[in-house]
Amino acid sequence: MNWRLQRYEPAHADALAAVTSSTTDEMGKASNAKAYRVAGLADYEIAQYRSAAKLFESAIETGHGDGAKYELSLAMEKMKQETTGDYEFENMRVAAFAEAESWKRYDCASFTKHTRVGDTPANGRGLFTTTDIKAGEVVMVERAFAIAFTSDLFAQLQNTYNSNTERLSTGPHATLLATLYDRIQHNPKHGAKCLELYSGGYVPAQVDDGKHSPVVDSFHLQAIIEHNAFGCRDVTEEREASKEAGEYVGPMELRGGLGIWVQASYINHCCVENAHITYLGDMMIVTAVRDIPKGAGRDHDPVQFA
């Protein structure tokens, strides 16, 4: 149930609690295989691919985990993407324009191994490269931590009112807040990295009785969104508009979507950019437009875009 409700951390714990280490009968082994597989699926959904792969392997080792073989292959594929940054971008682009709604949210891992977060001389934290990157090369590819598109059902229905700023939000702005809240509330360890993002000096409420999940301050999340969210293209709208008009519709004519990319949030802005951002659904692709030397604290400029 927790897994279906996208409460992946509790789902992981519940599944492993159901494992019986001393069982020798076939029914017990089958039960263990199911538990390992569910725990692996939970880890997979929060991008813990190495842990997921080990759990899928444990399911297969019981002799009753044939269903986990496919999931294991997917986890191995994501681990490769994390390490090599090898993506089939052209196939992803074609699928985004040709297939169903699900193609807005890709089943891909993030490739961020060539970047790190560090302090900048004057602009707080920034994103630095850990290796020399030539113009035209990919700096990083990141999957959105949370995203909302204008074509999503609830984006057309939800509204939020911020009593601190007296602002009303609608569309993906409202949906992103709800999505982000649910994701962090139900997966606090996974969400911790998002809560570290700049929030304009807002001090979140601290309520934790040690017995329940920590309270998530929605005003804090709204501040994080206001300072870190990126606007992106909604390929569903672009696809439908292209069909109606019989021609390509440029991104400036689209309402698009709104998302949080945690690593990319540390990229600083500059009038003379050294990197450019493009989107494929919920995947952000950062490409160098000029050579970016290996970052070394204050010795080099961080990744920047206009």
Sequence and secondary structure as in RCSB ss.txt:
>XXXX:A:sequence
MNWRLQRYEPAHADALAAVTSSTTDEMGKASNAKAYRVAGLADYEIAQYRSAAKLFESAIETGHGDGAKYELSLA
MEKMKQETTGDYEFENMRVAAFAEAESWKRYDCASFTKHTRVGDTPANGRGLFTTTDIKAGEVVMVERAFAIAFT
SDLFAQLQNTYNSNTERLSTGPHATLLATLYDRIQHNPKHGAKCLELYSGGYVPAQVDDGKHSPVVDSFHLQAII
EHNAFGCRDVTEEREASKEAGEYVGPMELRGGLGIWVQASYINHCCVENAHITYLGDMMIVTAVRDIPKGAGRDH
DPVQFA
>XXXX:A:secstr
 TTTTT HHHHHHHHHHT  TT  SHHHHHHHHHHHHHHHHHHHHTT HHHHHHHHHHHHHTT  TTHHHHHHHH
HHHHHHHHH    HHHHHHHHHHS GGGGS     B TTEEEEE SSSSEEEEESS B TTSEEEEEE SEEEET
TSTGGGT EEEETTTTEEEETHHHHHHHHHHHHHHH HHHHHHHHTS  TT        SSS     HHHHHHHH
HHH EEE  HHHHHHHHHHHTS   GGG   EEEE TTGGG EE SS SEEEEEETTEEEEEESS B    GGGS
   EE 
